[in-house]
Amino acid sequence: MPLASSCAWPVSPGVRCADPGENDMKPLLVSATVASCLLVGCSMTPTYHRPAMPVPGSYPDHGTPTAAANPAAVTPVSWHHFFRDPVLQQLISIALQKNRSLRVAAANMAAARADYGMSRADLFPQIGLQGYAGRQRLPAMVQQPGNGTLGPLQNNRTEASTFNTYQVQAGMTSYELDFFGHQRAITHESAKLAKASSADYQSARMALIGEVANAYLALNADRALLQLTQHTLADQQRHASVMKKAYADGGVSEFDMRRSQTQVNAAQVDLQEVQMRIAKDIDAMAVLIGQPLPAGYDTPSAWKAPLLTDVPAGLPSGLLDRRPDIVAAEERLQAANADIGRARAAFFPNIALTAVLGTLSGNLAGLFQAGSAAWNGAASVSMPLLDWGKHKNDLSGSKARFNGAEAAYEGTVQEAFREVADALAVRDHIVPELHAQRALVDQAKHVYAISRVRFKSGLDDYIATQDAQRSLYAAQQKLIGLELDQAVNQVNLYKALGGGWGGMSRPVATQAAARNVAGAAR
């Protein structure tokens, strides 16, 4: 026999009515949920999901043998091991101690950490001690709040009276019970901003190391150009002297004599230009290291010495996670996510407690006597009722800032990927270019030597010899420039990778290929 329906209204077949008492349980469930929220505290901050990196999983292949590597197996390489020139190591050490821009970054990091400490302190009750002594006149039958929280003062007499008030109190005032995560969201945001500032410092430190290294390499290259220019000028002056003597003897034309002198003038111009660049290099280095270039650093190491550790092949794009600028961008993204929680919590009630314990007396002698104890405890609740869209717009602005921080993070990742890809492309193509340029210099030396012999034998005029010397000089200049470009690119690749790739386990074939590249670069 079918059971009687417990519904108070007709129902369709197959539709279940609530059991007796089930609707009565819903208010209890809601009450239990609210009570749990008040006891353990709710968080209005959205769950953070890290954005997918908007870059490929590997760098473009430019023909260099590569192998996949696990980013977890990659460990940072200290700059002490990467920059093997002892003079450069000393300059970097000085710069890390005295560079003003790095000191600014360190100060900003310390300030951000202090801000986080202040924000975290607001999670706990602030207990203070206060003393008060005063004298005042009250009209008849008047009551007013005391200057402390232990009042009020009251005159029950029918005429005006003058009162002395002495009190000492300790306690907390307006301590927010963070049921809805308002203060916790602020503290979490401050913590993430402090971490971002720390990453900014590391990024500034890495940039400074790279700038010092590049300035030192530029100084070395310019000094190598200076030696080349001085040697070329000396040769030009010897040739010009020979041509002047030959012209005086009638052996050559005035055209050839004056043409040889133009080569001397051109070399003199190059000499002054290189000396000016060296002076600028020294001034730039002085700013970077925060002091004049120390005595004994005037003579750099040999330009072709192996000053840098070669960056291996087979680098995964996951290494970008370790770049300080990417770490800072993600920390700011998480801070923006926490700010959404703060904006959401502002819609809910703010519950604050006040608790004070102390002594209160009308005369100083009785301030600490028996019976002078006083206390006060209170709770206050406030919440927005009609704010004309203030909190709603605050939440909308917070979400918009999160979207902007997310775009900034993705843009930072893409720019970092581009920097590494560009540096890898330069590394892969500059080695054969260097081989070709060295071969060109070698051939130009032979051509110049042969032209001199032919000129002395009367087989060629001086124009051919001058052309050969100019070609050799230009080829040697470009070779120094390419060697500088290769060294600077290694530094830039080290910076772009965040200083980490050591400890990678690669196949033997790949290791051999990397050694061949390193050997060719040297």
Summary of the structure (lengths in Angstrom):
residues: 522
radius of gyration: 39.5
end to end distance: 97.4
largest distance: 141.4
contacts: 1529
relative contact order: 0.15
helix: 60%
strand: 13%
